[in-house]
Amino acid sequence: MKKIALSLVSAMLLSSNAFAGGHFVPVVEEPTVVETIIDPKYAVGLKVGTLGLGVDISRPITDKLNIRLNLNGASYSDTQCESDIEYDYDLTLASVGLLLDYYPMGNEFRVSAGAYYNANEFELTGQPANGAYNINGTTYTATQIGSLTGMVDFDELAPYIGIGWGNSTKKAGWGFSVDAGIIYHGDPNVELTPTCGTAVSAALCAEITTNVEAERLDLLNELSDYKIYPVVSFGVTYTF
């Protein structure tokens, strides 16, 4: 018994010396903290503007550079007078753009550049005024010209440059975007075609065709100043 008691006392003394001498270092485990890191990769946006209703799909390439696919479409009808002829026109907006968005200051301001596949066009239908057409200074009755139709379109490949606000791929959730820029769609292509009445002679039909061609060139000249199409849009985005 004395040996057991001495062993216990020796163990207690050794333990006391260990604490007193600073040789015992307790290990305290820090609690594990689990963080959820959101790394947004794609942004989808809905917008409205001068290109119609649009959809954006964006993805970052670098910290300051995004690539963006932009699709737009709309239709609109109206009546206007061009070159002394009143036209009913149907405007079809249809375009697909591939753009690069550069963020030079690291915030949401961006400079954008790229190109559009441009399918914007006008369909024209001439309407007689008081039962007659005035074409290149000559008056024809509605029976002499059965119909007068046309088409106006532009270059299919159209470069774009602009500025905007909104870096939706930086953080998950909802955001907004604004864009302002120009599309260079070049000189217009204008078609204008008459249909002569059934009772019209070949000579008169040839005269009508010649005067309609003069009207087409006049219309082309009036539209030639519109090589640039303004782009303004506002939208909302969601990033995931």
WOVEN-V816721 format. One record per backbone hydrogen bond with DSSP energy under -0.5 kcal/mol. NH is the residue of the N-H (numbers start at 0). CO is the residue of the C=O. E is the energy in kcal/mol with one decimal. If there is no record, write none. Layout:
nh co e
NH CO E
NH CO E
This chain:
nh co e
4 0 -2.7
5 1 -2.5
6 2 -2.0
7 3 -2.3
8 4 -2.5
9 5 -2.6
10 6 -2.2
11 7 -2.3
12 8 -2.5
13 9 -2.4
14 10 -2.1
15 11 -2.4
16 12 -2.6
17 13 -2.0
18 14 -2.1
19 15 -2.9
20 16 -2.7
21 17 -0.5
21 18 -0.7
22 17 -1.7
23 17 -0.9
24 22 -0.6
25 23 -0.6
27 25 -0.6
28 26 -0.6
33 31 -0.6
34 32 -0.6
36 34 -0.7
37 35 -0.6
38 36 -0.6
39 37 -0.5
42 57 -1.8
43 237 -2.6
44 55 -2.4
45 235 -2.5
46 53 -2.2
47 233 -2.3
48 51 -1.6
49 231 -2.0
51 48 -1.8
52 72 -2.0
53 46 -2.7
54 70 -2.5
55 44 -2.4
56 68 -2.2
57 42 -2.8
58 66 -2.2
59 40 -0.6
60 64 -3.6
61 64 -1.9
64 61 -0.5
65 100 -2.5
66 58 -2.9
67 98 -2.9
68 56 -2.7
69 67 -0.5
69 96 -2.8
70 54 -2.5
71 94 -2.5
72 52 -1.8
73 92 -2.0
75 90 -2.3
77 88 -2.0
79 86 -2.3
81 79 -0.5
81 84 -2.9
84 81 -1.6
85 126 -0.7
86 79 -3.4
86 84 -0.5
87 124 -2.7
88 77 -2.8
88 86 -0.6
89 122 -2.2
90 75 -3.8
90 88 -0.6
91 89 -0.5
91 120 -2.8
92 73 -3.0
92 90 -0.5
93 91 -0.6
94 71 -1.6
95 116 -1.8
96 69 -3.5
97 114 -2.4
98 67 -3.0
98 96 -0.5
99 112 -2.8
100 65 -2.5
101 99 -0.6
101 110 -2.9
102 63 -2.7
103 101 -0.8
105 102 -0.9
109 163 -2.3
110 101 -2.6
111 161 -3.0
112 99 -1.7
113 159 -2.0
114 97 -1.5
115 157 -2.7
116 95 -3.4
117 115 -0.8
117 155 -3.9
118 93 -2.7
118 116 -0.7
120 91 -2.1
121 151 -2.8
122 89 -2.0
123 149 -2.5
124 87 -2.0
125 147 -3.7
126 85 -3.0
128 131 -2.6
129 127 -0.6
131 128 -0.9
132 139 -3.5
134 132 -0.7
134 137 -3.1
135 133 -0.6
137 134 -1.9
139 132 -2.9
141 130 -1.9
144 140 -1.8
145 143 -0.6
145 194 -2.3
146 194 -1.2
148 192 -2.4
149 123 -2.3
150 190 -1.8
151 121 -2.4
152 188 -2.1
153 119 -0.6
154 184 -2.2
157 115 -2.5
157 155 -0.7
158 183 -0.6
159 113 -2.8
160 181 -1.7
161 111 -2.4
162 179 -2.6
163 109 -2.0
164 177 -2.2
165 107 -2.5
167 165 -0.5
169 166 -1.7
170 167 -0.5
172 238 -2.2
174 236 -2.0
176 234 -2.4
177 164 -1.9
178 232 -2.2
179 162 -2.5
180 230 -2.8
181 160 -2.3
182 228 -2.5
183 158 -2.3
184 182 -0.9
184 226 -1.9
185 226 -1.0
188 152 -3.3
189 187 -0.6
190 150 -2.9
192 148 -3.5
194 146 -2.4
196 143 -2.5
199 196 -1.5
204 200 -2.4
205 201 -2.1
206 202 -1.9
207 203 -2.6
208 204 -2.4
209 205 -2.1
210 206 -2.3
211 207 -2.6
212 208 -1.9
213 209 -1.6
214 210 -2.0
215 211 -2.4
216 212 -2.2
217 213 -1.9
218 214 -2.7
219 215 -2.6
220 216 -2.1
221 217 -1.9
222 218 -1.8
223 219 -1.0
225 222 -1.9
226 224 -0.8
228 182 -3.2
229 227 -0.5
230 180 -3.0
232 178 -2.1
233 47 -2.1
234 176 -2.3
235 45 -2.3
236 174 -2.1
237 43 -2.5
238 172 -2.3
239 41 -2.5
